[in-house]
Amino acid sequence: MELAIKEIAEIKEKNSKKYIFNREDDYLAVKAYFPKLKSKKYIKNLNSQMKEYSSGGKKNKLLSQKIKSYRIHLSKKLNAIHNVDYDIQYWGFLIDSFLIDFVGGIISQVDSLQSVKKNFKNTCVNYLNYNYCAQNSIEVHQALQGNIHVKQIFTAKISNLLDLKINGKKTKQKTSFQSKSTNIFRKIMIFLFPKFIEIFFRVFKPNFIVSDYFEIKKKDLFSINIFKNFYVPSYIFNIQKKFSFSSEMRSKLLIPERDIIDKSFNQLITNFFPSSFLENYLKNKMMINTFSNCSNSFICSTSYRVNDILKILAVELKLRKKKLIYISHAPFENLRAQSRSFNFCKKYHDIIYKTSETNYGRHVSYNLKKYSIKKNKVNIKIIIYDTVSRTFSLNKFLNSSLENHPTLNSNILFYQKLNKENKSNTMIKTFPSNDRIEKITKVIWMKFSTNEKNIISKRCKFDELYNYDILILNEFSTPLFEAFLTYRPFILIYGNIINNLNKKTRENFLKLKKLKLIFKNSNEAANFINKNKSRFYNNWQNVIKNKNYINLRKIIIN
């Protein structure tokens, strides 16, 4: 028997009865994508995953405990390795995002592989055996979700500790680096541009603004403010640097072993700890030296938290008593009862803005056009805004809600309950995830929607879909924020995820039940639309004037 951590195309091609799935949600997704799947062997852990890995669950508490312990340990070790004396806040700022992904993956795989050992003792893990080494935090985050070979290495090392059979095939790691330019003009620009930037920062000492998701105001383009702020997208700092793997450095990261989680940590940390904070740490500090010495403050959005070079810049500025200002891209993260991302922001930043318009620029959502109701419209169309699927990630903490699953989310259940007429007037907008997940999601939707033209998988702006009149949502996320922002008709299926909102926000949302905007489950929502679609749409102007709608909109949008 073989653990089915493989590309879905290979699973489909070989279609072995001997495949074992260590996660129920993965099995259900593969089965929905490929109904002829012969294997029926999987660990039935979906219910425990929903319960234990969600906010407040047993595994979630364990993750918090381990991150705290490992942060303390690694801070001491990194100080010793780099011969510095920074406090735990400094190193926590840099490594917390990595630890959430890395330790979350360890806890998830230990849990499911222990069940594999109990139920399928003779399971083997096949993998490509090479000395993998992570460049940076974002690589670890992406690899644990989508890189099959890295996921196999990660799983094999834990399996070996649990006395499951592993079978490694030797190979070399393929790593891509930025090639040096041979173009003379480009070489001149590469030399001159940093000199210009250095002069600009030394003279004007601007705010360093990571401009992802928000943009400079047009009026500031023609004012003295243009010299006060330096806007740069985070991808400019997504640089792969060559480095020499240092076994000596990495061996110093090992921790005292108290349980199987600690043992797994030691097995994996020498491969997965980002070189950004080890072999390349001093290079990265030198790279941002001008910015750290001359920036007035650091202003950022969500994406910088997984960009190691920008985090080094931010924490260096914090050492110099400069302000760190965070402008949220995730509209509801400050309204949740518990949010690791928002806790990170509160812990390490001086000022936090909601998703809004600020003195430093406006969030891109504010460019959206206001939605206009068409009076007496007859052919009212529905669009289901599907949510991101995190199936096949090793980290169960990213997939502790059914709404993140391609076959189990309430959107599909809602569509199935629509009458024939409404189905023909309903479009499905899939989430712009990676190509592999997007393909799986589209194939699964096509089993319910017979017309492929009814599935929109291209990337497009929210207001490019205004031809569709009623928006169906199942998450408290950006599309819901944009629906409030643009006064667009929507119906929200809230299920259990409403429990993760703070008390004030949750209570205000529940007041929308009287307006028939939110429903506990898909059946209620579909039955209502089947009977009241035209009345719901034509009454929308009254809805947005209702005090409960207005009050909630003020909470969400300042």
PEBEL-V312525 format. One record per residue. N is the residue number from 0. RES is the residue in three letters. SS is DSSP state (H for helix, E for strand, C for the rest). PSI is psi in degrees with one decimal (NA if undefined). D_CENTER is the distance of its C-alpha to the mean C-alpha in Angstrom with 2 decimals. Layout:
# PEBEL-V312525
{{N & RES & SS & PSI & D_CENTER} {N & RES & SS & PSI & D_CENTER}}
This chain:
# PEBEL-V312525
{{0 & MET & C & 144.3 & 32.82} {1 & GLU & E & 135.7 & 29.63} {2 & LEU & E & 130.4 & 26.01} {3 & ALA & C & 56.7 & 24.14} {4 & ILE & C & 86.1 & 21.28} {5 & LYS & C & 165.4 & 22.03} {6 & GLU & C & 141.6 & 21.12} {7 & ILE & H & -28.3 & 21.70} {8 & ALA & H & -37.8 & 24.48} {9 & GLU & H & -39.4 & 26.30} {10 & ILE & H & -43.2 & 26.10} {11 & LYS & H & -40.1 & 27.54} {12 & GLU & H & -48.4 & 30.19} {13 & LYS & H & -38.0 & 31.50} {14 & ASN & C & 52.7 & 30.93} {15 & SER & C & 139.7 & 32.31} {16 & LYS & C & -17.5 & 33.40} {17 & LYS & C & -4.2 & 32.68} {18 & TYR & E & 136.7 & 28.89} {19 & ILE & E & 132.3 & 27.27} {20 & PHE & E & 124.9 & 23.74} {21 & ASN & C & 0.6 & 22.49} {22 & ARG & C & 132.7 & 20.08} {23 & GLU & H & -39.7 & 21.39} {24 & ASP & H & -34.9 & 18.32} {25 & ASP & H & -45.2 & 18.30} {26 & TYR & H & -46.2 & 22.03} {27 & LEU & H & -36.3 & 21.95} {28 & ALA & H & -44.7 & 19.56} {29 & VAL & H & -41.2 & 21.84} {30 & LYS & H & -39.0 & 24.88} {31 & ALA & H & -37.8 & 23.87} {32 & TYR & H & -37.3 & 23.18} {33 & PHE & C & 83.3 & 26.38} {34 & PRO & C & -21.9 & 28.84} {35 & LYS & C & 9.6 & 31.46} {36 & LEU & C & 125.6 & 29.53} {37 & LYS & C & -33.8 & 32.35} {38 & SER & C & 137.1 & 30.56} {39 & LYS & C & 16.7 & 30.54} {40 & LYS & E & 117.8 & 29.52} {41 & TYR & E & 158.5 & 26.31} {42 & ILE & C & 124.3 & 25.45} {43 & LYS & C & 85.1 & 25.43} {44 & ASN & C & 16.8 & 22.68} {45 & LEU & H & -45.6 & 20.64} {46 & ASN & H & -43.2 & 22.36} {47 & SER & H & -33.4 & 22.01} {48 & GLN & H & -44.5 & 18.29} {49 & MET & H & -37.2 & 17.94} {50 & LYS & H & -49.1 & 20.32} {51 & GLU & H & -25.2 & 19.74} {52 & TYR & C & -7.4 & 15.98} {53 & SER & C & 173.2 & 15.35} {54 & SER & C & 125.9 & 16.02} {55 & GLY & C & -6.5 & 19.58} {56 & GLY & C & 165.6 & 19.92} {57 & LYS & H & -45.8 & 21.93} {58 & LYS & H & -31.5 & 19.31} {59 & ASN & H & -39.9 & 17.02} {60 & LYS & H & -38.9 & 20.11} {61 & LEU & H & -41.0 & 20.78} {62 & LEU & H & -44.9 & 17.42} {63 & SER & H & -42.5 & 18.32} {64 & GLN & H & -44.6 & 21.81} {65 & LYS & H & -41.4 & 20.95} {66 & ILE & H & -43.8 & 18.58} {67 & LYS & H & -45.8 & 21.46} {68 & SER & H & -46.2 & 24.02} {69 & TYR & H & -33.1 & 22.34} {70 & ARG & H & -45.4 & 21.60} {71 & ILE & H & -47.2 & 25.33} {72 & HIS & H & -50.3 & 26.46} {73 & LEU & H & -32.0 & 24.43} {74 & SER & H & -43.9 & 25.41} {75 & LYS & H & -43.0 & 29.03} {76 & LYS & H & -41.4 & 28.75} {77 & LEU & H & -35.5 & 27.03} {78 & ASN & H & -44.8 & 29.74} {79 & ALA & H & -42.5 & 32.37} {80 & ILE & H & -42.3 & 31.02} {81 & HIS & H & 3.9 & 30.79} {82 & ASN & C & 49.0 & 33.88} {83 & VAL & C & 176.8 & 32.36} {84 & ASP & C & 59.9 & 32.30} {85 & TYR & C & 151.4 & 29.06} {86 & ASP & C & 174.8 & 28.09} {87 & ILE & H & -25.8 & 25.22} {88 & GLN & H & -40.1 & 23.43} {89 & TYR & H & -55.0 & 23.44} {90 & TRP & H & -33.1 & 21.98} {91 & GLY & H & -40.4 & 19.56} {92 & PHE & H & -40.8 & 18.09} {93 & LEU & H & -40.6 & 17.63} {94 & ILE & H & -7.3 & 16.62} {95 & ASP & H & -43.8 & 14.77} {96 & SER & H & -42.1 & 11.18} {97 & PHE & H & -46.0 & 12.66} {98 & LEU & H & -36.5 & 14.48} {99 & ILE & H & -44.8 & 11.71} {100 & ASP & H & -48.6 & 10.34} {101 & PHE & H & -52.0 & 13.96} {102 & VAL & H & -34.4 & 15.85} {103 & GLY & H & -40.3 & 13.51} {104 & GLY & H & -40.0 & 14.24} {105 & ILE & H & -51.9 & 17.88} {106 & ILE & H & -41.8 & 18.42} {107 & SER & H & -47.2 & 16.98} {108 & GLN & H & -38.1 & 19.17} {109 & VAL & H & -45.2 & 22.18} {110 & ASP & H & -51.4 & 22.16} {111 & SER & H & -34.7 & 22.13} {112 & LEU & H & -29.9 & 24.44} {113 & GLN & H & -36.3 & 26.92} {114 & SER & H & -36.7 & 27.20} {115 & VAL & H & -45.7 & 27.75} {116 & LYS & H & -38.5 & 30.49} {117 & LYS & H & -38.4 & 32.08} {118 & ASN & H & -27.6 & 32.18} {119 & PHE & C & 78.4 & 32.39} {120 & LYS & C & -32.7 & 34.14} {121 & ASN & C & 24.6 & 34.87} {122 & THR & C & 140.1 & 31.36} {123 & CYS & E & 143.5 & 30.75} {124 & VAL & E & 114.1 & 27.61} {125 & ASN & E & 138.5 & 28.19} {126 & TYR & E & 159.6 & 26.27} {127 & LEU & E & 120.7 & 26.87} {128 & ASN & E & 99.7 & 28.15} {129 & TYR & C & 162.0 & 27.45} {130 & ASN & C & 75.5 & 26.84} {131 & TYR & C & 140.6 & 23.14} {132 & CYS & C & 125.7 & 22.07} {133 & ALA & C & 134.7 & 18.66} {134 & GLN & C & -47.2 & 18.87} {135 & ASN & C & 177.2 & 15.99} {136 & SER & H & -40.4 & 12.84} {137 & ILE & H & -32.6 & 10.49} {138 & GLU & H & -42.5 & 12.85} {139 & VAL & H & -45.5 & 12.50} {140 & HIS & H & -47.2 & 8.72} {141 & GLN & H & -37.9 & 9.37} {142 & ALA & H & -39.6 & 12.73} {143 & LEU & H & -12.4 & 12.03} {144 & GLN & H & -36.4 & 10.17} {145 & GLY & H & -14.6 & 12.65} {146 & ASN & C & 104.1 & 15.62} {147 & ILE & H & -43.9 & 18.34} {148 & HIS & H & -37.5 & 20.75} {149 & VAL & H & -41.4 & 18.58} {150 & LYS & H & -35.6 & 17.57} {151 & GLN & H & -42.8 & 21.34} {152 & ILE & H & -47.5 & 22.33} {153 & PHE & H & -46.7 & 20.01} {154 & THR & H & -39.8 & 21.46} {155 & ALA & H & -40.5 & 24.98} {156 & LYS & H & -37.9 & 25.28} {157 & ILE & H & -39.7 & 24.46} {158 & SER & H & -38.9 & 26.71} {159 & ASN & H & -38.3 & 29.50} {160 & LEU & H & -29.8 & 29.46} {161 & LEU & C & 9.0 & 29.83} {162 & ASP & C & 29.3 & 32.73} {163 & LEU & C & 149.0 & 31.14} {164 & LYS & E & 134.4 & 32.52} {165 & ILE & E & 147.0 & 30.57} {166 & ASN & E & 102.0 & 31.77} {167 & GLY & E & 136.1 & 30.57} {168 & LYS & E & 118.6 & 31.63} {169 & LYS & E & 137.7 & 32.08} {170 & THR & C & 178.3 & 30.51} {171 & LYS & C & 146.9 & 29.28} {172 & GLN & C & 133.2 & 25.79} {173 & LYS & C & 120.6 & 25.04} {174 & THR & C & 132.7 & 23.55} {175 & SER & C & 136.5 & 23.51} {176 & PHE & C & 158.4 & 24.58} {177 & GLN & C & 125.3 & 25.50} {178 & SER & C & 149.2 & 29.12} {179 & LYS & C & 138.5 & 31.79} {180 & SER & C & 143.8 & 33.15} {181 & THR & C & -7.1 & 36.72} {182 & ASN & C & 123.3 & 37.14} {183 & ILE & H & -44.3 & 39.52} {184 & PHE & H & -42.7 & 38.35} {185 & ARG & H & -38.6 & 34.71} {186 & LYS & H & -41.4 & 35.94} {187 & ILE & H & -42.8 & 37.84} {188 & MET & H & -41.1 & 34.83} {189 & ILE & H & -33.1 & 32.66} {190 & PHE & H & -43.1 & 35.49} {191 & LEU & H & -37.1 & 36.28} {192 & PHE & H & -46.8 & 32.92} {193 & PRO & H & -33.3 & 31.98} {194 & LYS & H & -41.1 & 35.51} {195 & PHE & H & -45.3 & 35.07} {196 & ILE & H & -42.4 & 31.80} {197 & GLU & H & -44.3 & 33.58} {198 & ILE & H & -43.8 & 36.53} {199 & PHE & H & -45.7 & 34.41} {200 & PHE & H & -38.7 & 32.62} {201 & ARG & H & -32.4 & 35.89} {202 & VAL & H & -49.9 & 37.73} {203 & PHE & H & -18.9 & 35.39} {204 & LYS & C & 62.2 & 32.98} {205 & PRO & C & 171.0 & 30.20} {206 & ASN & E & 134.1 & 26.92} {207 & PHE & E & 114.3 & 24.16} {208 & ILE & E & 117.9 & 21.49} {209 & VAL & E & 109.9 & 18.11} {210 & SER & C & 13.6 & 18.30} {211 & ASP & C & 132.1 & 14.87} {212 & TYR & C & -10.3 & 14.71} {213 & PHE & E & 159.1 & 18.20} {214 & GLU & E & 163.0 & 21.60} {215 & ILE & C & 141.9 & 25.10} {216 & LYS & C & 142.2 & 27.57} {217 & LYS & H & -36.8 & 30.34} {218 & LYS & H & -26.4 & 33.08} {219 & ASP & H & -15.3 & 31.80} {220 & LEU & H & -25.2 & 32.31} {221 & PHE & H & 34.9 & 36.03} {222 & SER & C & 175.1 & 36.41} {223 & ILE & H & -17.2 & 36.64} {224 & ASN & H & -21.6 & 33.01} {225 & ILE & H & -24.6 & 32.05} {226 & PHE & H & -9.5 & 33.32} {227 & LYS & C & -22.8 & 31.56} {228 & ASN & E & 135.6 & 27.99} {229 & PHE & E & 111.9 & 26.51} {230 & TYR & E & 132.0 & 23.48} {231 & VAL & E & 133.2 & 21.40} {232 & PRO & C & 151.0 & 18.07} {233 & SER & H & -27.6 & 15.78} {234 & TYR & H & -20.2 & 16.26} {235 & ILE & H & -28.1 & 19.88} {236 & PHE & H & 11.8 & 19.02} {237 & ASN & C & 78.6 & 17.09} {238 & ILE & C & 127.7 & 20.28} {239 & GLN & C & 117.5 & 21.10} {240 & LYS & C & 138.0 & 24.18} {241 & LYS & C & 147.3 & 26.75} {242 & PHE & C & 158.4 & 27.67} {243 & SER & C & 120.5 & 30.05} {244 & PHE & C & 122.6 & 28.57} {245 & SER & C & 100.7 & 30.24} {246 & SER & H & -34.3 & 31.03} {247 & GLU & H & -48.9 & 32.89} {248 & MET & H & -48.1 & 30.00} {249 & ARG & H & -31.7 & 27.57} {250 & SER & H & -22.4 & 30.14} {251 & LYS & C & -8.2 & 30.33} {252 & LEU & C & -9.8 & 26.80} {253 & LEU & C & 148.3 & 28.00} {254 & ILE & C & 160.6 & 28.25} {255 & PRO & C & 135.4 & 30.99} {256 & GLU & C & 119.6 & 30.35} {257 & ARG & C & -23.8 & 30.72} {258 & ASP & C & -177.4 & 28.89} {259 & ILE & H & -27.6 & 27.09} {260 & ILE & H & -44.6 & 23.71} {261 & ASP & H & -42.0 & 25.49} {262 & LYS & H & -41.1 & 27.23} {263 & SER & H & -39.6 & 24.07} {264 & PHE & H & -47.6 & 22.60} {265 & ASN & H & -34.8 & 25.79} {266 & GLN & H & -31.1 & 25.73} {267 & LEU & H & -25.3 & 22.31} {268 & ILE & H & -32.5 & 22.00} {269 & THR & H & -22.1 & 24.57} {270 & ASN & H & -33.6 & 22.52} {271 & PHE & H & -12.2 & 18.93} {272 & PHE & C & 130.0 & 19.52} {273 & PRO & C & 134.1 & 18.50} {274 & SER & H & -18.9 & 21.69} {275 & SER & H & -33.1 & 20.46} {276 & PHE & H & 8.5 & 21.80} {277 & LEU & C & -95.2 & 24.66} {278 & GLU & C & -34.7 & 26.64} {279 & ASN & C & 6.4 & 25.14} {280 & TYR & H & -49.3 & 24.89} {281 & LEU & H & -35.7 & 28.25} {282 & LYS & H & -41.9 & 27.69} {283 & ASN & H & -38.9 & 24.52} {284 & LYS & H & -39.9 & 26.48} {285 & MET & H & -36.1 & 29.27} {286 & MET & H & -36.3 & 27.08} {287 & ILE & C & 15.8 & 25.99} {288 & ASN & H & -45.6 & 29.39} {289 & THR & H & -43.7 & 30.68} {290 & PHE & H & -42.1 & 27.64} {291 & SER & H & -30.1 & 27.70} {292 & ASN & H & -26.1 & 31.46} {293 & CYS & H & -7.6 & 31.79} {294 & SER & C & 143.2 & 28.78} {295 & ASN & C & -37.2 & 29.63} {296 & SER & E & 171.6 & 26.15} {297 & PHE & E & 120.3 & 22.43} {298 & ILE & E & 130.4 & 20.43} {299 & CYS & E & 170.0 & 16.74} {300 & SER & C & -167.9 & 13.56} {301 & THR & H & -43.8 & 9.89} {302 & SER & H & -26.5 & 9.49} {303 & TYR & H & -18.9 & 12.40} {304 & ARG & H & -18.4 & 10.95} {305 & VAL & H & 13.3 & 10.04} {306 & ASN & C & 106.3 & 13.29} {307 & ASP & H & -37.8 & 16.04} {308 & ILE & H & -42.0 & 18.97} {309 & LEU & H & -33.8 & 17.92} {310 & LYS & H & -38.9 & 17.35} {311 & ILE & H & -42.0 & 20.83} {312 & LEU & H & -46.9 & 22.21} {313 & ALA & H & -45.3 & 20.88} {314 & VAL & H & -30.2 & 22.28} {315 & GLU & H & -38.6 & 25.49} {316 & LEU & H & -36.6 & 25.98} {317 & LYS & H & -37.1 & 25.53} {318 & LEU & H & -32.4 & 28.29} {319 & ARG & C & 13.6 & 30.42} {320 & LYS & C & 25.6 & 30.02} {321 & LYS & C & 152.4 & 28.13} {322 & LYS & E & 138.6 & 25.85} {323 & LEU & E & 120.7 & 22.04} {324 & ILE & E & 126.7 & 20.88} {325 & TYR & E & 127.6 & 17.38} {326 & ILE & E & 113.6 & 16.78} {327 & SER & C & 139.0 & 13.84} {328 & HIS & C & -27.1 & 11.78} {329 & ALA & C & 103.3 & 10.31} {330 & PRO & C & -29.6 & 13.80} {331 & PHE & C & 3.8 & 14.01} {332 & GLU & H & -26.7 & 12.53} {333 & ASN & H & -3.9 & 16.17} {334 & LEU & H & 4.7 & 17.63} {335 & ARG & E & 152.7 & 16.12} {336 & ALA & C & -40.9 & 18.46} {337 & GLN & C & 134.6 & 16.01} {338 & SER & C & 113.5 & 12.72} {339 & ARG & H & -39.2 & 11.83} {340 & SER & H & -42.9 & 10.08} {341 & PHE & H & -32.9 & 13.27} {342 & ASN & H & -39.2 & 15.50} {343 & PHE & H & -45.0 & 14.50} {344 & CYS & H & -45.4 & 15.46} {345 & LYS & H & -35.7 & 18.63} {346 & LYS & H & -37.6 & 19.64} {347 & TYR & H & -4.8 & 19.57} {348 & HIS & C & 152.4 & 20.19} {349 & ASP & C & -38.3 & 23.54} {350 & ILE & E & 138.2 & 22.72} {351 & ILE & E & 127.9 & 19.79} {352 & TYR & E & 145.3 & 19.88} {353 & LYS & C & 172.9 & 18.28} {354 & THR & C & 103.9 & 16.92} {355 & SER & C & -174.0 & 20.42} {356 & GLU & E & 129.3 & 23.16} {357 & THR & E & 179.1 & 24.28} {358 & ASN & C & -16.8 & 27.04} {359 & TYR & C & -3.4 & 24.70} {360 & GLY & E & 178.9 & 23.58} {361 & ARG & E & 143.1 & 22.13} {362 & HIS & E & 143.5 & 18.66} {363 & VAL & H & -24.6 & 18.64} {364 & SER & H & -26.9 & 18.56} {365 & TYR & H & -4.0 & 22.06} {366 & ASN & H & -8.6 & 23.40} {367 & LEU & C & 143.0 & 23.13} {368 & LYS & C & 148.2 & 26.58} {369 & LYS & C & 138.3 & 27.83} {370 & TYR & C & 138.6 & 28.24} {371 & SER & C & 126.8 & 31.93} {372 & ILE & C & 134.0 & 33.43} {373 & LYS & C & 116.8 & 35.96} {374 & LYS & C & 137.7 & 39.07} {375 & ASN & C & 34.5 & 40.57} {376 & LYS & C & 137.4 & 38.06} {377 & VAL & C & -54.4 & 38.97} {378 & ASN & C & 80.2 & 36.39} {379 & ILE & C & 125.2 & 33.27} {380 & LYS & C & 149.1 & 30.11} {381 & ILE & E & 143.5 & 26.94} {382 & ILE & E & 126.0 & 23.43} {383 & ILE & E & 119.8 & 20.73} {384 & TYR & E & 101.4 & 17.23} {385 & ASP & C & 155.7 & 15.20} {386 & THR & C & 168.1 & 11.66} {387 & VAL & C & 136.3 & 8.79} {388 & SER & C & 126.0 & 10.19} {389 & ARG & C & 21.6 & 8.75} {390 & THR & C & 148.6 & 12.39} {391 & PHE & C & 0.1 & 13.77} {392 & SER & C & 142.3 & 11.18} {393 & LEU & C & -21.9 & 13.49} {394 & ASN & C & 102.4 & 11.45} {395 & LYS & H & -22.8 & 12.71} {396 & PHE & H & -22.4 & 11.09} {397 & LEU & H & -10.5 & 7.85} {398 & ASN & H & 45.2 & 10.54} {399 & SER & C & 11.7 & 13.13} {400 & SER & C & 139.5 & 13.75} {401 & LEU & H & -22.9 & 15.85} {402 & GLU & H & -15.8 & 14.19} {403 & ASN & H & 13.9 & 11.29} {404 & HIS & C & 135.3 & 14.24} {405 & PRO & C & -18.0 & 16.05} {406 & THR & C & -15.2 & 19.47} {407 & LEU & C & -1.7 & 19.37} {408 & ASN & C & 159.9 & 17.69} {409 & SER & H & -18.3 & 20.15} {410 & ASN & H & -44.4 & 20.00} {411 & ILE & H & -42.5 & 21.95} {412 & LEU & H & -39.0 & 24.31} {413 & PHE & H & -47.3 & 24.95} {414 & TYR & H & -40.6 & 25.84} {415 & GLN & H & -28.9 & 28.16} {416 & LYS & H & -7.3 & 30.05} {417 & LEU & C & 149.7 & 30.76} {418 & ASN & C & 171.0 & 34.34} {419 & LYS & H & -42.5 & 35.37} {420 & GLU & H & -45.5 & 35.81} {421 & ASN & H & -34.7 & 32.41} {422 & LYS & H & -40.3 & 30.69} {423 & SER & H & -20.5 & 32.50} {424 & ASN & C & 22.7 & 31.20} {425 & THR & E & 130.7 & 27.52} {426 & MET & E & 152.4 & 24.83} {427 & ILE & E & 121.0 & 21.40} {428 & LYS & E & 107.4 & 18.59} {429 & THR & C & 152.1 & 15.96} {430 & PHE & C & 136.2 & 12.32} {431 & PRO & C & 74.7 & 12.09} {432 & SER & C & -163.9 & 10.06} {433 & ASN & C & 161.1 & 11.73} {434 & ASP & H & -38.0 & 15.49} {435 & ARG & H & -49.9 & 16.02} {436 & ILE & H & -38.0 & 13.87} {437 & GLU & H & -39.1 & 15.13} {438 & LYS & H & -44.0 & 18.62} {439 & ILE & H & -46.4 & 18.46} {440 & THR & H & -43.1 & 17.29} {441 & LYS & H & -43.9 & 20.09} {442 & VAL & H & -41.9 & 22.68} {443 & ILE & H & -43.1 & 22.01} {444 & TRP & H & -34.0 & 22.33} {445 & MET & H & -16.6 & 25.53} {446 & LYS & C & -20.8 & 27.08} {447 & PHE & C & -38.2 & 27.13} {448 & SER & C & 106.9 & 27.55} {449 & THR & C & -20.3 & 30.50} {450 & ASN & C & 110.8 & 30.23} {451 & GLU & H & -26.6 & 27.62} {452 & LYS & H & -16.4 & 28.20} {453 & ASN & H & -0.2 & 26.62} {454 & ILE & E & 120.5 & 23.13} {455 & ILE & E & 114.3 & 21.38} {456 & SER & C & -6.3 & 18.78} {457 & LYS & C & 154.6 & 19.28} {458 & ARG & C & 129.2 & 17.07} {459 & CYS & C & 158.8 & 18.92} {460 & LYS & C & 156.7 & 19.04} {461 & PHE & H & -42.4 & 19.26} {462 & ASP & H & -0.7 & 23.00} {463 & GLU & H & -6.3 & 23.79} {464 & LEU & H & 26.9 & 23.70} {465 & TYR & C & -7.8 & 26.34} {466 & ASN & C & -15.0 & 28.79} {467 & TYR & C & 133.3 & 27.15} {468 & ASP & C & -39.2 & 28.31} {469 & ILE & E & 124.6 & 26.53} {470 & LEU & E & 129.7 & 22.76} {471 & ILE & E & 123.9 & 21.49} {472 & LEU & E & 155.4 & 18.22} {473 & ASN & C & 19.7 & 16.87} {474 & GLU & C & 153.4 & 14.07} {475 & PHE & C & 85.5 & 14.27} {476 & SER & C & -166.5 & 11.86} {477 & THR & H & -45.5 & 12.64} {478 & PRO & H & -34.5 & 15.23} {479 & LEU & H & -41.9 & 17.12} {480 & PHE & H & -45.2 & 17.31} {481 & GLU & H & -29.8 & 18.60} {482 & ALA & H & -43.4 & 21.03} {483 & PHE & H & -42.5 & 22.50} {484 & LEU & H & -39.1 & 22.64} {485 & THR & H & 3.3 & 24.58} {486 & TYR & C & 41.9 & 26.58} {487 & ARG & C & 137.9 & 25.49} {488 & PRO & C & 131.9 & 26.67} {489 & PHE & E & 159.6 & 24.06} {490 & ILE & E & 131.7 & 24.05} {491 & LEU & E & 127.6 & 21.36} {492 & ILE & E & 109.8 & 21.35} {493 & TYR & C & -21.5 & 20.13} {494 & GLY & C & -136.0 & 21.01} {495 & ASN & C & -12.1 & 20.08} {496 & ILE & H & -16.7 & 16.83} {497 & ILE & H & -22.5 & 19.22} {498 & ASN & H & -16.4 & 20.22} {499 & ASN & H & 6.9 & 17.16} {500 & LEU & E & 154.0 & 18.43} {501 & ASN & C & 164.6 & 21.03} {502 & LYS & H & -46.9 & 24.63} {503 & LYS & H & -47.0 & 25.64} {504 & THR & H & -42.2 & 22.79} {505 & ARG & H & -45.5 & 23.15} {506 & GLU & H & -38.8 & 26.91} {507 & ASN & H & -34.6 & 26.73} {508 & PHE & H & -42.3 & 24.48} {509 & LEU & H & -21.3 & 26.93} {510 & LYS & H & -18.5 & 29.73} {511 & LEU & H & -7.4 & 28.42} {512 & LYS & H & -37.0 & 29.61} {513 & LYS & C & -28.0 & 33.09} {514 & LEU & C & -1.3 & 32.00} {515 & LYS & C & 42.1 & 30.51} {516 & LEU & C & -25.9 & 27.08} {517 & ILE & E & 145.2 & 25.16} {518 & PHE & E & 145.5 & 25.91} {519 & LYS & C & -38.1 & 25.25} {520 & ASN & C & 172.3 & 25.01} {521 & SER & H & -38.7 & 25.15} {522 & ASN & H & -47.7 & 28.92} {523 & GLU & H & -44.3 & 29.77} {524 & ALA & H & -45.4 & 27.73} {525 & ALA & H & -41.3 & 29.16} {526 & ASN & H & -39.7 & 32.67} {527 & PHE & H & -46.8 & 32.58} {528 & ILE & H & -39.4 & 31.54} {529 & ASN & H & -32.4 & 34.14} {530 & LYS & H & -23.4 & 36.85} {531 & ASN & H & 22.5 & 35.82} {532 & LYS & H & -50.7 & 33.71} {533 & SER & H & -42.4 & 36.30} {534 & ARG & H & -41.2 & 37.20} {535 & PHE & H & -48.2 & 33.57} {536 & TYR & H & -45.9 & 32.99} {537 & ASN & H & -14.6 & 36.42} {538 & ASN & C & 4.5 & 36.03} {539 & TRP & H & -35.5 & 32.83} {540 & GLN & H & -33.6 & 34.79} {541 & ASN & H & -34.7 & 36.10} {542 & VAL & H & -47.6 & 32.69} {543 & ILE & C & -8.7 & 31.33} {544 & LYS & C & -7.9 & 34.56} {545 & ASN & C & 139.7 & 34.21} {546 & LYS & H & -33.8 & 33.90} {547 & ASN & H & -40.3 & 31.15} {548 & TYR & H & -46.1 & 28.95} {549 & ILE & H & -43.7 & 29.93} {550 & ASN & H & -42.3 & 29.30} {551 & LEU & H & -38.6 & 25.77} {552 & ARG & H & -36.1 & 25.03} {553 & LYS & H & -34.2 & 26.30} {554 & ILE & H & -42.4 & 23.92} {555 & ILE & H & -38.8 & 20.84} {556 & ILE & C & 118.9 & 22.28} {557 & ASN & C & NA & 24.52}}
